[in-house]
Amino acid sequence: MYQSLESTITSEVAAHVHIRYGITLPVVIEQPKQSSFGEMALPIAFQLAKELRRAPKAIATELIEELPAIDGVSKMEVAGNGYINLRLNRAAYAINALAGITVAAQTSGKIIVEHTNINPNKAAHIGHLRNAILGDTFVRMLRAAGNQVEVQNYIDNTGVQVADVVVGFHYLEKKSTAEVKALAAAPRFDYLCWDLYARTSSYYTDHKEALDWRAQTLHAIEAGEGELAELATIVADAIVACHLKTMLRLGVVYDVLPRESEILHLQFWAKAFELLKERKAIELAAEGKNKGCWVMRAEAFASSDDEDMDKVIVRSNGTVTYVGKDIAYQMWKFGLLGKDFFYRLWHTYPDGKQLFASSDVPADANHKFGAGSKVFNVIDSRQSYLQDVVVAGLKALGFNEQAANSIHFSYEMVALSPRTCVELDIDLSDEDKKRPYVEVSGRKGLGVKADDLIDKLIENASREVDARHADKSEADRKKAATAIAIGALRYFMLKYTRTSVIAFDFQEALSFEGETGPYVLYATIRSRNILKKYGPELPDFKSVLTADVFSRQLQDEDLWQYILAATRLDSAIDKALTAGEPAHMARFAFQLAQSFTNFYHGYQVLSEQDKEKQVFLLWLTEQFRSQLERALGVLGVEMPDFM
């Protein structure tokens, strides 16, 4: 509702400014510093002052006198040196909220969001959870705003990490293909590979000659032939299955799994390579340290023209770097490559949703992916340089529009607090103990496995639920505890801005007080319980609540502020999308829960003696419940039946 009114105000003010002054400007709505100043504030006079060379206050006065009446606005006032404060028609606003008026969805082609992208060589850890939860929540935000979204999870099944696990099985443990296949079919194969990967990495440190095993394995995988390639397929496919199960525990699902093996087999890179050479986006280095390599010159993607910054796309031995493959993949995402994968059904989720994976074998042609109008790559900030190279590749090829719509949705890493390392029996140096956080390292086996973290959270939540609801069945208690635990985890990962490093700490993550997911869940359940207690006699609000009723009840300033708080979700989603910041949605949900909690303590809904007021309070409770549940849904948090 609030977003609908914002849309009306900004469009009508912009239209008047264009007609009156011949100037086109974006109209911004701000929040007044105090509620007594009104509900909205327009700084448009300050924007116009620069163009008209006049005092903002004079322009604001002129605008107020000449602006046609805006539906839903009861009064406009000049404030300060030129702000225009707006006071809304409270009864009309409430009537529209009752009717459920919203802004029509605006879509402009398919948006692709690529996230998770865990190397299929070991179990997922807490750093991977941040990527997946950020990406999944951003997808939910986009869809809540009416956008068509395709979710991709890129699988690098031919890379060094997979090769190192194969080296571990084949050369260190002397396992046969049949033995590895049997291990892959057993539970927690990803945990076994976690340890093996760390051991293989450690072995390289003391046995440099063993790096030849890695080179041989990579060559076999790329060729797709022999026992080593078969082992790589077994390992990667089994680990992907493990990752999908882990992510499903968090409510994270995907539409398609594009795999690097098909990018190689279907000659995606070969096509991109020819285009890059043809359009002189890359050149063959004739001298220097990159002699014999195909490089993208530094001036294409960096502020420096230092040749040391040149990015190698194809090595002198003819092998392509992974940024080269990323350029080809990004071109496919926008439908620029002139090639497509084949697709096979990989998995069917419990709700019937189908997940497809790329294939190099002709299959059902009814399934098409890619060809998006905008692409978000959820990748940590340490990959910013490589993402810049990918965008530069698109620009160099002449795809400027697609380059502008190729967005690196970056985030900082998840580390461990020293206290958590101690709890995990991880030996730290004296220097590490003094640091605010310790970086996770898959090669060193240092980190918290995602499933272990989820299990611990569920165990902790179960103790609370069991103590409070001994009368419930064990299955119901476990279901509630799981929802609370997942909600706590998702909220913890979302409440920090993307530019913040998260120092993961067990005690903080498991806390059920303060700005947490459980706090928002508890407020939502409270709103549900009020409505349940009223029972089947809950009134038909649309037939009972009239403009006169709203006019009388909204003389109470607190109730008016609660209505505003309970009707801003769509606006909050829009602002969070504009900022590209899921943390804004987490913060909004928390503030909405706080508003409801204050309302809950300030008004005795069920015992209110004035029947008209009670119906109004019940309706406001329903508004809070609806918006809280929607906000939690956008955050990917499932509601438990009780807490």
KOLKEFI-890807 format. One record per residue (C-alpha): x, y, z. Coordinates in nm, 3 decimals, always signed. Layout:
<sites>
[[X Y Z]]
...
</sites>
This chain:
<sites>
[[+0.000 +0.000 +0.000]]
[[+0.272 +0.245 +0.099]]
[[+0.463 +0.168 -0.221]]
[[+0.147 +0.229 -0.426]]
[[+0.110 +0.576 -0.277]]
[[+0.481 +0.646 -0.324]]
[[+0.445 +0.553 -0.690]]
[[+0.146 +0.786 -0.734]]
[[+0.319 +1.078 -0.565]]
[[+0.651 +1.047 -0.748]]
[[+0.490 +1.010 -1.091]]
[[+0.249 +1.303 -1.045]]
[[+0.512 +1.537 -0.901]]
[[+0.759 +1.441 -1.177]]
[[+0.495 +1.506 -1.442]]
[[+0.413 +1.850 -1.296]]
[[+0.782 +1.947 -1.272]]
[[+0.835 +1.847 -1.635]]
[[+0.536 +2.053 -1.753]]
[[+0.606 +2.353 -1.527]]
[[+0.983 +2.380 -1.569]]
[[+1.066 +2.162 -1.867]]
[[+1.297 +1.956 -1.647]]
[[+1.296 +1.579 -1.600]]
[[+1.419 +1.473 -1.257]]
[[+1.378 +1.159 -1.047]]
[[+1.149 +1.239 -0.754]]
[[+1.282 +1.105 -0.426]]
[[+1.072 +1.044 -0.115]]
[[+1.239 +1.068 +0.223]]
[[+1.125 +1.000 +0.576]]
[[+1.078 +1.314 +0.791]]
[[+1.297 +1.326 +1.100]]
[[+0.992 +1.332 +1.325]]
[[+0.647 +1.180 +1.269]]
[[+0.490 +1.513 +1.367]]
[[+0.631 +1.661 +1.044]]
[[+0.415 +1.432 +0.831]]
[[+0.453 +1.095 +0.664]]
[[+0.673 +1.182 +0.366]]
[[+0.918 +1.452 +0.263]]
[[+1.018 +1.563 -0.088]]
[[+1.361 +1.723 -0.150]]
[[+1.265 +1.806 -0.509]]
[[+1.306 +2.183 -0.455]]
[[+1.674 +2.132 -0.372]]
[[+1.720 +1.935 -0.693]]
[[+1.546 +2.206 -0.897]]
[[+1.744 +2.485 -0.729]]
[[+2.060 +2.374 -0.908]]
[[+1.884 +2.388 -1.244]]
[[+1.676 +2.704 -1.189]]
[[+1.934 +2.896 -0.983]]
[[+1.667 +2.993 -0.733]]
[[+1.621 +2.946 -0.359]]
[[+1.481 +2.600 -0.273]]
[[+1.226 +2.746 -0.031]]
[[+1.078 +2.971 -0.301]]
[[+1.054 +2.678 -0.541]]
[[+0.891 +2.459 -0.275]]
[[+0.632 +2.729 -0.204]]
[[+0.562 +2.762 -0.576]]
[[+0.521 +2.388 -0.617]]
[[+0.275 +2.361 -0.329]]
[[+0.062 +2.641 -0.473]]
[[+0.054 +2.495 -0.824]]
[[+0.061 +2.118 -0.777]]
[[-0.276 +1.957 -0.854]]
[[-0.436 +1.765 -0.568]]
[[-0.278 +1.421 -0.527]]
[[-0.508 +1.137 -0.436]]
[[-0.431 +1.020 -0.083]]
[[-0.248 +1.338 +0.023]]
[[-0.442 +1.569 +0.253]]
[[-0.188 +1.849 +0.296]]
[[+0.153 +1.972 +0.178]]
[[+0.373 +2.207 +0.378]]
[[+0.707 +2.380 +0.323]]
[[+0.957 +2.285 +0.592]]
[[+1.307 +2.408 +0.671]]
[[+1.489 +2.561 +0.374]]
[[+1.281 +2.393 +0.109]]
[[+1.154 +2.048 +0.197]]
[[+0.796 +1.967 +0.109]]
[[+0.633 +1.764 +0.384]]
[[+0.328 +1.556 +0.296]]
[[+0.048 +1.458 +0.530]]
[[-0.163 +1.168 +0.416]]
[[-0.538 +1.121 +0.427]]
[[-0.544 +0.863 +0.704]]
[[-0.889 +0.718 +0.639]]
[[-0.828 +0.691 +0.263]]
[[-0.492 +0.527 +0.327]]
[[-0.649 +0.271 +0.560]]
[[-0.931 +0.199 +0.315]]
[[-0.677 +0.129 +0.040]]
[[-0.477 -0.092 +0.276]]
[[-0.797 -0.280 +0.358]]
[[-0.860 -0.327 -0.015]]
[[-0.505 -0.456 -0.063]]
[[-0.403 -0.206 -0.332]]
[[-0.048 -0.267 -0.457]]
[[+0.176 -0.152 -0.742]]
[[+0.146 -0.360 -1.057]]
[[+0.448 -0.583 -1.115]]
[[+0.706 -0.439 -1.353]]
[[+0.907 -0.695 -1.546]]
[[+1.159 -0.641 -1.824]]
[[+1.284 -0.979 -1.936]]
[[+1.432 -1.268 -1.744]]
[[+1.681 -1.207 -1.466]]
[[+1.945 -1.473 -1.407]]
[[+2.094 -1.516 -1.061]]
[[+2.390 -1.751 -1.032]]
[[+2.478 -1.848 -0.678]]
[[+2.623 -2.118 -0.448]]
[[+2.881 -2.253 -0.697]]
[[+3.062 -2.482 -0.453]]
[[+3.352 -2.682 -0.592]]
[[+3.222 -3.043 -0.597]]
[[+3.513 -3.186 -0.402]]
[[+3.407 -3.175 -0.036]]
[[+3.130 -3.082 +0.209]]
[[+2.983 -2.731 +0.207]]
[[+3.106 -2.501 +0.484]]
[[+2.975 -2.183 +0.648]]
[[+3.126 -1.958 +0.382]]
[[+2.922 -2.138 +0.117]]
[[+2.610 -2.087 +0.327]]
[[+2.649 -1.710 +0.309]]
[[+2.665 -1.724 -0.070]]
[[+2.363 -1.952 -0.101]]
[[+2.149 -1.764 +0.153]]
[[+2.234 -1.425 +0.002]]
[[+2.161 -1.549 -0.349]]
[[+1.840 -1.730 -0.254]]
[[+1.708 -1.431 -0.060]]
[[+1.788 -1.195 -0.348]]
[[+1.597 -1.428 -0.580]]
[[+1.300 -1.422 -0.341]]
[[+1.315 -1.041 -0.330]]
[[+1.317 -1.020 -0.710]]
[[+1.025 -1.260 -0.742]]
[[+0.829 -1.079 -0.471]]
[[+0.863 -0.765 -0.685]]
[[+0.715 -0.950 -0.985]]
[[+1.030 -1.038 -1.177]]
[[+1.090 -1.355 -1.378]]
[[+1.402 -1.514 -1.230]]
[[+1.612 -1.814 -1.330]]
[[+1.842 -1.961 -1.064]]
[[+2.166 -2.117 -1.178]]
[[+2.425 -2.307 -0.975]]
[[+2.745 -2.342 -1.176]]
[[+2.930 -2.669 -1.123]]
[[+3.306 -2.666 -1.185]]
[[+3.336 -3.042 -1.222]]
[[+3.662 -3.033 -1.419]]
[[+3.873 -2.811 -1.195]]
[[+4.180 -2.850 -0.977]]
[[+3.980 -2.917 -0.660]]
[[+3.805 -3.221 -0.807]]
[[+4.135 -3.337 -0.955]]
[[+4.301 -3.325 -0.612]]
[[+4.037 -3.554 -0.461]]
[[+4.082 -3.794 -0.752]]
[[+4.458 -3.783 -0.690]]
[[+4.388 -3.871 -0.327]]
[[+4.173 -4.171 -0.414]]
[[+4.381 -4.300 -0.705]]
[[+4.743 -4.230 -0.612]]
[[+4.743 -4.200 -0.233]]
[[+4.475 -4.451 -0.129]]
[[+4.502 -4.677 -0.437]]
[[+4.123 -4.706 -0.463]]
[[+3.964 -4.866 -0.765]]
[[+3.673 -4.713 -0.952]]
[[+3.436 -4.968 -0.797]]
[[+3.561 -4.888 -0.446]]
[[+3.515 -4.514 -0.494]]
[[+3.170 -4.571 -0.638]]
[[+3.075 -4.771 -0.327]]
[[+3.206 -4.494 -0.100]]
[[+3.013 -4.234 -0.301]]
[[+2.689 -4.424 -0.241]]
[[+2.741 -4.423 +0.136]]
[[+2.627 -4.140 +0.368]]
[[+2.844 -3.831 +0.412]]
[[+3.074 -3.894 +0.120]]
[[+3.130 -3.518 +0.119]]
[[+3.278 -3.541 +0.471]]
[[+3.515 -3.818 +0.363]]
[[+3.630 -3.605 +0.068]]
[[+3.675 -3.302 +0.299]]
[[+3.945 -3.490 +0.488]]
[[+4.098 -3.646 +0.177]]
[[+4.123 -3.309 +0.001]]
[[+4.307 -3.157 +0.299]]
[[+4.541 -3.458 +0.316]]
[[+4.618 -3.441 -0.056]]
[[+4.692 -3.068 -0.033]]
[[+4.923 -3.134 +0.260]]
[[+5.097 -3.413 +0.066]]
[[+5.182 -3.172 -0.217]]
[[+5.362 -2.949 +0.032]]
[[+5.615 -3.218 +0.117]]
[[+5.617 -3.394 -0.221]]
[[+5.634 -3.136 -0.500]]
[[+5.677 -3.409 -0.758]]
[[+5.322 -3.523 -0.681]]
[[+5.195 -3.214 -0.862]]
[[+5.255 -3.415 -1.179]]
[[+4.969 -3.640 -1.064]]
[[+4.743 -3.335 -1.058]]
[[+4.851 -3.233 -1.410]]
[[+4.789 -3.583 -1.544]]
[[+4.450 -3.597 -1.376]]
[[+4.343 -3.258 -1.511]]
[[+4.444 -3.361 -1.861]]
[[+4.242 -3.683 -1.833]]
[[+3.938 -3.499 -1.698]]
[[+3.949 -3.241 -1.977]]
[[+3.979 -3.516 -2.237]]
[[+3.695 -3.705 -2.069]]
[[+3.866 -4.039 -2.109]]
[[+4.011 -4.310 -1.886]]
[[+3.981 -4.419 -1.526]]
[[+4.082 -4.082 -1.381]]
[[+3.805 -3.907 -1.575]]
[[+3.555 -4.169 -1.461]]
[[+3.663 -4.116 -1.099]]
[[+3.618 -3.741 -1.141]]
[[+3.262 -3.792 -1.266]]
[[+3.179 -4.021 -0.972]]
[[+3.325 -3.777 -0.718]]
[[+3.174 -3.459 -0.863]]
[[+2.823 -3.600 -0.918]]
[[+2.810 -3.753 -0.570]]
[[+2.931 -3.432 -0.403]]
[[+2.680 -3.221 -0.598]]
[[+2.404 -3.450 -0.468]]
[[+2.533 -3.391 -0.113]]
[[+2.540 -3.014 -0.165]]
[[+2.184 -3.012 -0.299]]
[[+2.064 -3.198 +0.013]]
[[+2.245 -2.952 +0.239]]
[[+2.098 -2.651 +0.060]]
[[+1.749 -2.797 +0.059]]
[[+1.767 -2.803 +0.440]]
[[+1.786 -2.422 +0.410]]
[[+1.506 -2.401 +0.157]]
[[+1.750 -2.323 -0.126]]
[[+1.661 -2.467 -0.468]]
[[+1.777 -2.413 -0.825]]
[[+1.645 -2.427 -1.180]]
[[+1.953 -2.548 -1.366]]
[[+2.307 -2.671 -1.305]]
[[+2.534 -2.554 -1.589]]
[[+2.849 -2.766 -1.572]]
[[+3.199 -2.683 -1.688]]
[[+3.239 -3.023 -1.853]]
[[+2.973 -2.930 -2.110]]
[[+3.128 -2.587 -2.165]]
[[+3.438 -2.778 -2.274]]
[[+3.272 -3.065 -2.462]]
[[+3.026 -2.846 -2.653]]
[[+3.303 -2.607 -2.758]]
[[+3.155 -2.301 -2.585]]
[[+3.502 -2.171 -2.521]]
[[+3.617 -2.239 -2.878]]
[[+3.331 -2.021 -3.010]]
[[+3.405 -1.744 -2.760]]
[[+3.778 -1.764 -2.841]]
[[+3.715 -1.709 -3.211]]
[[+3.492 -1.408 -3.137]]
[[+3.748 -1.258 -2.899]]
[[+4.023 -1.290 -3.158]]
[[+3.804 -1.171 -3.445]]
[[+3.702 -0.854 -3.259]]
[[+4.055 -0.799 -3.127]]
[[+3.941 -0.823 -2.765]]
[[+4.252 -1.030 -2.697]]
[[+4.593 -1.045 -2.858]]
[[+4.886 -1.282 -2.878]]
[[+5.175 -1.157 -2.664]]
[[+5.495 -1.158 -2.869]]
[[+5.735 -1.084 -2.585]]
[[+5.771 -1.050 -2.212]]
[[+5.660 -1.289 -1.941]]
[[+5.332 -1.362 -2.126]]
[[+5.500 -1.445 -2.457]]
[[+5.293 -1.700 -2.647]]
[[+4.982 -1.631 -2.439]]
[[+4.658 -1.477 -2.554]]
[[+4.597 -1.183 -2.320]]
[[+4.344 -0.911 -2.253]]
[[+4.529 -0.585 -2.214]]
[[+4.510 -0.414 -1.876]]
[[+4.361 -0.093 -2.016]]
[[+4.046 -0.288 -2.104]]
[[+3.955 -0.359 -1.743]]
[[+4.192 -0.173 -1.510]]
[[+4.293 +0.186 -1.450]]
[[+4.654 +0.090 -1.519]]
[[+4.812 +0.020 -1.857]]
[[+5.095 -0.171 -1.691]]
[[+5.151 -0.490 -1.889]]
[[+5.196 -0.676 -1.560]]
[[+4.822 -0.625 -1.517]]
[[+4.742 -0.792 -1.850]]
[[+4.516 -1.092 -1.795]]
[[+4.612 -1.421 -1.955]]
[[+4.309 -1.577 -2.122]]
[[+4.487 -1.866 -2.298]]
[[+4.820 -1.994 -2.168]]
[[+5.118 -2.053 -2.396]]
[[+5.051 -2.428 -2.380]]
[[+4.706 -2.371 -2.532]]
[[+4.498 -2.431 -2.218]]
[[+4.231 -2.177 -2.133]]
[[+4.222 -2.007 -1.792]]
[[+3.899 -2.024 -1.601]]
[[+3.831 -1.654 -1.658]]
[[+3.824 -1.738 -2.029]]
[[+3.564 -2.005 -1.963]]
[[+3.374 -1.755 -1.748]]
[[+3.357 -1.513 -2.042]]
[[+3.207 -1.789 -2.258]]
[[+2.963 -1.882 -1.982]]
[[+2.858 -1.518 -1.934]]
[[+2.798 -1.484 -2.307]]
[[+2.573 -1.791 -2.293]]
[[+2.379 -1.644 -2.002]]
[[+2.288 -1.346 -2.221]]
[[+2.217 -1.560 -2.526]]
[[+2.515 -1.413 -2.716]]
[[+2.711 -1.729 -2.792]]
[[+2.490 -1.880 -3.060]]
[[+2.519 -2.216 -2.882]]
[[+2.324 -2.392 -2.609]]
[[+2.355 -2.690 -2.381]]
[[+2.143 -2.998 -2.397]]
[[+1.962 -3.062 -2.069]]
[[+1.874 -3.365 -1.863]]
[[+1.657 -3.398 -1.556]]
[[+1.892 -3.415 -1.261]]
[[+1.654 -3.416 -0.967]]
[[+1.291 -3.365 -0.865]]
[[+1.242 -3.174 -0.540]]
[[+0.985 -3.292 -0.282]]
[[+0.736 -3.027 -0.401]]
[[+0.761 -3.152 -0.759]]
[[+0.990 -2.877 -0.888]]
[[+1.234 -3.014 -1.144]]
[[+1.605 -2.939 -1.150]]
[[+1.794 -2.976 -1.478]]
[[+2.165 -3.009 -1.550]]
[[+2.355 -2.930 -1.867]]
[[+2.440 -3.225 -2.088]]
[[+2.637 -3.287 -2.406]]
[[+2.392 -3.555 -2.515]]
[[+2.083 -3.451 -2.720]]
[[+1.770 -3.466 -2.504]]
[[+1.424 -3.313 -2.468]]
[[+1.436 -2.978 -2.651]]
[[+1.147 -2.829 -2.453]]
[[+1.371 -2.704 -2.175]]
[[+1.563 -2.385 -2.244]]
[[+1.773 -2.182 -2.005]]
[[+1.992 -1.874 -2.023]]
[[+1.925 -1.578 -2.255]]
[[+1.865 -1.338 -1.967]]
[[+1.833 -0.960 -1.986]]
[[+2.024 -0.905 -1.661]]
[[+2.269 -1.134 -1.481]]
[[+2.372 -1.129 -1.115]]
[[+2.677 -1.336 -1.022]]
[[+2.687 -1.401 -0.647]]
[[+3.061 -1.438 -0.589]]
[[+3.275 -1.321 -0.300]]
[[+3.460 -0.991 -0.319]]
[[+3.798 -1.161 -0.361]]
[[+3.687 -1.243 -0.716]]
[[+3.615 -0.879 -0.809]]
[[+3.917 -0.852 -1.037]]
[[+3.816 -1.158 -1.238]]
[[+3.457 -1.037 -1.262]]
[[+3.590 -0.707 -1.399]]
[[+3.777 -0.902 -1.667]]
[[+3.458 -1.087 -1.765]]
[[+3.270 -0.757 -1.803]]
[[+3.562 -0.613 -1.999]]
[[+3.542 -0.913 -2.231]]
[[+3.176 -0.835 -2.306]]
[[+3.260 -0.470 -2.372]]
[[+3.551 -0.559 -2.597]]
[[+3.316 -0.778 -2.799]]
[[+3.079 -0.483 -2.842]]
[[+2.813 -0.612 -2.601]]
[[+2.793 -0.289 -2.399]]
[[+2.432 -0.329 -2.287]]
[[+2.499 -0.679 -2.157]]
[[+2.819 -0.560 -1.987]]
[[+2.617 -0.293 -1.806]]
[[+2.368 -0.560 -1.697]]
[[+2.637 -0.804 -1.581]]
[[+2.647 -0.744 -1.208]]
[[+2.890 -0.885 -0.955]]
[[+2.677 -0.937 -0.643]]
[[+2.977 -0.944 -0.415]]
[[+3.008 -1.015 -0.045]]
[[+3.282 -1.047 +0.213]]
[[+3.399 -1.376 +0.357]]
[[+3.278 -1.571 +0.657]]
[[+3.559 -1.638 +0.901]]
[[+3.574 -1.800 +1.246]]
[[+3.607 -1.622 +1.576]]
[[+3.909 -1.744 +1.779]]
[[+3.663 -1.857 +2.047]]
[[+3.488 -2.080 +1.794]]
[[+3.822 -2.225 +1.683]]
[[+3.892 -2.319 +2.044]]
[[+3.549 -2.484 +2.072]]
[[+3.629 -2.683 +1.757]]
[[+3.968 -2.793 +1.894]]
[[+4.151 -2.609 +1.617]]
[[+4.507 -2.525 +1.712]]
[[+4.583 -2.155 +1.673]]
[[+4.910 -1.971 +1.678]]
[[+4.957 -1.696 +1.935]]
[[+4.915 -1.446 +1.652]]
[[+4.585 -1.602 +1.537]]
[[+4.449 -1.585 +1.892]]
[[+4.489 -1.208 +1.888]]
[[+4.302 -1.161 +1.561]]
[[+3.930 -1.075 +1.548]]
[[+3.874 -1.367 +1.313]]
[[+4.049 -1.664 +1.152]]
[[+3.999 -1.728 +0.781]]
[[+3.842 -2.055 +0.665]]
[[+4.067 -2.271 +0.448]]
[[+3.934 -2.574 +0.263]]
[[+4.285 -2.688 +0.176]]
[[+4.377 -2.691 +0.546]]
[[+4.047 -2.853 +0.644]]
[[+3.976 -2.548 +0.861]]
[[+3.611 -2.456 +0.885]]
[[+3.265 -2.545 +1.008]]
[[+3.081 -2.789 +0.787]]
[[+2.738 -2.661 +0.693]]
[[+2.552 -2.973 +0.803]]
[[+2.733 -2.978 +1.138]]
[[+2.628 -2.620 +1.198]]
[[+2.266 -2.693 +1.105]]
[[+2.262 -3.002 +1.328]]
[[+2.396 -2.804 +1.624]]
[[+2.138 -2.531 +1.576]]
[[+1.855 -2.785 +1.560]]
[[+1.989 -2.958 +1.871]]
[[+1.994 -2.628 +2.059]]
[[+1.645 -2.528 +1.941]]
[[+1.511 -2.873 +2.031]]
[[+1.612 -2.827 +2.395]]
[[+1.409 -2.507 +2.414]]
[[+1.108 -2.648 +2.229]]
[[+1.107 -2.972 +2.430]]
[[+1.116 -2.778 +2.758]]
[[+0.823 -2.556 +2.659]]
[[+0.603 -2.801 +2.469]]
[[+0.637 -3.142 +2.631]]
[[+0.271 -3.205 +2.542]]
[[+0.344 -3.199 +2.169]]
[[+0.448 -3.507 +1.974]]
[[+0.817 -3.569 +1.916]]
[[+0.770 -3.525 +1.541]]
[[+0.595 -3.189 +1.587]]
[[+0.863 -3.069 +1.829]]
[[+1.140 -3.169 +1.587]]
[[+0.964 -2.992 +1.300]]
[[+0.927 -2.673 +1.503]]
[[+1.287 -2.686 +1.625]]
[[+1.412 -2.731 +1.269]]
[[+1.216 -2.429 +1.145]]
[[+1.347 -2.216 +1.434]]
[[+1.706 -2.328 +1.376]]
[[+1.700 -2.263 +1.002]]
[[+1.533 -1.928 +1.063]]
[[+1.805 -1.837 +1.312]]
[[+2.080 -1.934 +1.068]]
[[+1.935 -1.756 +0.765]]
[[+1.869 -1.440 +0.962]]
[[+2.222 -1.445 +1.109]]
[[+2.372 -1.465 +0.760]]
[[+2.145 -1.190 +0.627]]
[[+2.156 -0.928 +0.901]]
[[+2.509 -0.820 +0.807]]
[[+2.557 -0.602 +0.499]]
[[+2.736 -0.766 +0.210]]
[[+3.046 -0.555 +0.271]]
[[+3.082 -0.686 +0.627]]
[[+3.313 -0.972 +0.717]]
[[+3.120 -1.216 +0.935]]
[[+3.325 -1.360 +1.220]]
[[+3.115 -1.667 +1.283]]
[[+3.066 -1.742 +1.651]]
[[+2.863 -2.034 +1.786]]
[[+2.733 -1.845 +2.088]]
[[+2.613 -1.550 +1.883]]
[[+2.458 -1.767 +1.612]]
[[+2.272 -1.980 +1.867]]
[[+2.138 -1.681 +2.063]]
[[+1.762 -1.644 +2.061]]
[[+1.758 -1.287 +2.191]]
[[+1.809 -0.948 +2.027]]
[[+1.807 -0.894 +1.653]]
[[+1.754 -1.255 +1.553]]
[[+1.533 -1.471 +1.336]]
[[+1.362 -1.628 +1.640]]
[[+1.260 -1.282 +1.763]]
[[+1.079 -1.215 +1.434]]
[[+0.926 -1.563 +1.439]]
[[+0.799 -1.517 +1.794]]
[[+0.629 -1.187 +1.707]]
[[+0.463 -1.350 +1.408]]
[[+0.333 -1.641 +1.613]]
[[+0.195 -1.396 +1.869]]
[[-0.006 -1.224 +1.595]]
[[-0.135 -1.560 +1.475]]
[[-0.237 -1.663 +1.825]]
[[-0.443 -1.348 +1.884]]
[[-0.645 -1.416 +1.572]]
[[-0.679 -1.787 +1.660]]
[[-0.807 -1.703 +2.007]]
[[-1.081 -1.487 +1.861]]
[[-1.195 -1.799 +1.682]]
[[-1.442 -1.848 +1.399]]
[[-1.623 -1.525 +1.486]]
[[-1.349 -1.312 +1.337]]
[[-1.538 -1.034 +1.153]]
[[-1.539 -0.966 +0.781]]
[[-1.321 -0.657 +0.797]]
[[-1.417 -0.524 +0.454]]
[[-1.785 -0.514 +0.542]]
[[-1.738 -0.362 +0.888]]
[[-1.455 -0.113 +0.858]]
[[-1.558 +0.209 +0.683]]
[[-1.395 +0.545 +0.621]]
[[-1.583 +0.686 +0.921]]
[[-1.454 +0.406 +1.145]]
[[-1.098 +0.463 +1.026]]
[[-1.132 +0.840 +1.076]]
[[-1.236 +0.791 +1.437]]
[[-0.979 +0.526 +1.525]]
[[-0.687 +0.693 +1.352]]
[[-0.707 +0.998 +1.569]]
[[-0.484 +0.786 +1.789]]
[[-0.136 +0.881 +1.663]]
[[+0.021 +0.553 +1.779]]
[[-0.231 +0.346 +1.585]]
[[-0.165 +0.556 +1.276]]
[[+0.208 +0.491 +1.306]]
[[+0.141 +0.119 +1.348]]
[[-0.063 +0.114 +1.027]]
[[+0.220 +0.284 +0.841]]
[[+0.467 +0.031 +0.983]]
[[+0.245 -0.264 +0.885]]
[[+0.197 -0.155 +0.523]]
[[+0.551 -0.078 +0.406]]
[[+0.672 -0.425 +0.303]]
[[+0.648 -0.375 -0.074]]
[[+0.828 -0.043 -0.040]]
[[+1.096 -0.211 +0.173]]
[[+1.147 -0.482 -0.090]]
[[+1.179 -0.219 -0.362]]
[[+1.434 -0.019 -0.164]]
[[+1.634 -0.331 -0.072]]
[[+1.645 -0.432 -0.441]]
[[+1.753 -0.083 -0.545]]
[[+2.034 -0.098 -0.289]]
[[+2.112 -0.460 -0.377]]
[[+2.119 -0.534 -0.006]]
[[+1.927 -0.826 +0.150]]
[[+2.037 -0.699 +0.492]]
[[+1.785 -0.416 +0.448]]
[[+1.509 -0.676 +0.429]]
[[+1.634 -0.850 +0.744]]
[[+1.642 -0.517 +0.925]]
[[+1.291 -0.431 +0.804]]
[[+1.154 -0.763 +0.930]]
[[+1.310 -0.702 +1.270]]
[[+1.169 -0.347 +1.291]]
[[+0.826 -0.475 +1.184]]
[[+0.843 -0.737 +1.462]]
[[+0.941 -0.464 +1.708]]
[[+0.644 -0.251 +1.599]]
[[+0.405 -0.541 +1.647]]
[[+0.553 -0.622 +1.987]]
[[+0.500 -0.260 +2.097]]
[[+0.145 -0.272 +1.961]]
[[+0.086 -0.603 +2.141]]
[[+0.192 -0.457 +2.475]]
[[+0.012 -0.125 +2.420]]
[[-0.334 -0.255 +2.325]]
[[-0.534 -0.540 +2.475]]
[[-0.698 -0.662 +2.158]]
[[-0.905 -0.950 +2.293]]
[[-1.026 -0.772 +2.606]]
[[-1.108 -0.439 +2.437]]
[[-1.464 -0.341 +2.541]]
[[-1.534 -0.095 +2.259]]
[[-1.648 -0.328 +1.979]]
[[-1.567 -0.087 +1.697]]
[[-1.216 -0.041 +1.830]]
[[-1.173 -0.413 +1.884]]
[[-1.258 -0.488 +1.521]]
[[-1.009 -0.221 +1.415]]
[[-0.740 -0.370 +1.642]]
[[-0.807 -0.718 +1.508]]
[[-0.769 -0.590 +1.154]]
[[-0.442 -0.420 +1.244]]
[[-0.325 -0.747 +1.402]]
[[-0.410 -0.923 +1.077]]
[[-0.212 -0.660 +0.884]]
[[+0.093 -0.726 +1.102]]
[[+0.054 -1.103 +1.071]]
[[+0.024 -1.091 +0.693]]
[[+0.321 -0.860 +0.648]]
[[+0.541 -1.047 +0.897]]
[[+0.472 -1.379 +0.725]]
[[+0.543 -1.228 +0.384]]
[[+0.865 -1.070 +0.510]]
[[+0.978 -1.403 +0.655]]
[[+0.892 -1.571 +0.327]]
[[+1.113 -1.324 +0.139]]
[[+1.392 -1.402 +0.386]]
[[+1.336 -1.774 +0.326]]
[[+1.232 -1.837 +0.686]]
[[+0.966 -2.103 +0.740]]
[[+0.706 -2.051 +1.012]]
[[+0.693 -2.309 +1.292]]
[[+0.352 -2.393 +1.438]]
[[+0.472 -2.302 +1.786]]
[[+0.780 -2.184 +1.975]]
</sites>
